[in-house]
Amino acid sequence: MKAQRSFITIILAAAGIGIMFYYKACETECTYLQGDVLGIDLSYIGIVYMLMIVILAAVRKMPYVRALLASGIGVEVYLITFQFREGLFCPYCLAFASMIFIAFVLNHEKPPPDNRGWLSRIVYGLGAVELPPAIRRPLPLLSFVILGYLFVILTFSGSVRPAYGLEKSIVPSYGSGKYELIIFTDYFCPPCQAIESEIDPAVKEFLSRGGVRVTFVDLPIHKETRLYARYYLYAAKAAKNYENVLRARRMLFSLARNHAAESEDGLRKALKAEGVPIAVYDLSPVYPALNKIISTYDANSTPTCVIKYSSDDIRKYKGAFEIRNGLAMLRATLAATKR
């Protein structure tokens, strides 16, 4: 194992890079657990970090690999604590962290016997490393763990749920009745695009049947979504009925899926070409109301659906499978109440 650890370290680092690329692809649900260091997306930093480990392991500079891994442990301790504190966990981030911990254990060098006292044994408990030619004196790996932790404390900025930003108004909703359906989606989220063809007819059915109030909340997980969400609100303002609103949303999803309108001018022209009316107005009062809904239901991934049967019976569904079941249950409940 010791003879092969540089090769195994490369495999683990490559797996970490693969995890980050898979995370960016977001093909199951799109999650708003985001963070950056000095304005740079944390996932890109993770890729560069693992590439550095690959290069150093390939040229067998294992002391530098151990120092980097120790620093990474310090960073991951903070990031995992952040996830516990916020109560939201990213499986990709945890898998990435596990690659670092496994690689560190694999490359651990048992420290030599130390008779200098208990404090020295603690400081050098994780091992020591020399970094020639700059440093030839053994440095405790614990110092690199602490440096990594302090670095991320000073530079990290993270959030667990999307937000728009400003001050008070009514969020558009449609229909009325005993039950409430709140749908959280993102036009550029592939799972949302896939299930939209099922949500659209279900919403149309609920609104035509009556008994349900429907609210759409666009989570700005992808950066392009803010523009599209703004034009949904403009279209909702101009719409004469819920059919017009649903048509506008179908159009917005289609444009996002095909990346057919990537600028405001392009989006405006595309909607006009399809006969979707818009009414531009000041959205600054709307955003805090959207933020409050997002916060109330702890919506941090898409697609997500909340169905309120009563003030004491609020059910949350995440992902296509759960949402299908939730909509089917609401449909059955409506059918039962109509008898």
Secondary structure, 3 states (H helix, E strand, C coil): CCCCHHHHHHHHHHHHHHHHHHHHHCCCCEECCEEEECCEEHHHHHHHHHHHHHHHHHCCCHHHHHHHHHHHHHHHHHHHHHHHHHCCCCHHHHHHHHHHHHHHHHCCCCCCCCCCCHHHHHHCCCCEEEECCCEEEEEEHHHHHHHHHHHHHHHEEEECCCCCCCCCCCCCEECCCCEEEEEEECCCCHHHHHHHHHHHHHHHHHHHHCCEEEEEEECCCCCCHHHHHHHHHHHHHHCCCHHHHHHHHHHHHHHHHCCCCCCHHHHHHHHHHCCCCCCCCCCCCHHHHHHHHHHHCCCCEECEEEEEEECCEEEEEEHHHHHHHHHHHHHHHHHHHHC
